[in-house]
Amino acid sequence: QNKGIKVLSLFDGISCGRVALERAGIPVETYYASEIDKYAISVAQAMYPDTIQIGDVCKIDFTQYVGKVDMIIGGSPCQDLSIAKQNRQGLHGERSRLFWEYIKALTIIKPKYFLLENVASMKNEDRDAITAVLRGIYPETECIMINSALVSAQQRKRYYWTNWHIEQPQDKGILLKDILESDCGFPCAMRTREDDLGKFKRLEVNGQEKSNALTSVQTDSMICEPKRIGT
């Protein structure tokens, strides 16, 4: 008896892909995860101990998974595609060229389904190149841009490529005031501490609005501290 779908998640992070499948009511029989960040892996394993970690995407022998995977999912690195990076090199950049490892996996395993995500701020030629490559494997490939602001309090435009039809989600009308746990009240500011040397950035927020993303392209591990304006 089939217990559920068998998934290969590349660039898995903390296994948010599995969270999405769970919330969509899609049972998972086997979940293979490719990730190299030890902290992300520890979170994934704490939440889903049955996750099978298979390591660095560049070192995987994908022939081992032929016939064992129903769907490949992943969000390949965006750093060289995003408008947030100056002189971005696109799909030839040091990080974003890992997209081709995703394509390698699709070509070898050829699962029934796939889902790929990346930033909508990439150049049109990169978007079109990704679409063309995917259609060379799955002619029915569709590309859709969804802004996650429809289902969250954050502006987050992303492209999704799949070989099934996706509809735009309905706007749930979620604002910052609906999700912030702080009791600082409004107006307030989010002060982001970049390091221990006292360097700060300041982001004004309004509870009646959506948040823009704080990118980690230039700075990792920023800490947001809600502060009442005037203190």
Summary of the structure (lengths in Angstrom):
residues: 231
radius of gyration: 19.3
end to end distance: 61.8
largest distance: 62.6
contacts: 623
relative contact order: 0.11
helix: 27%
strand: 25%
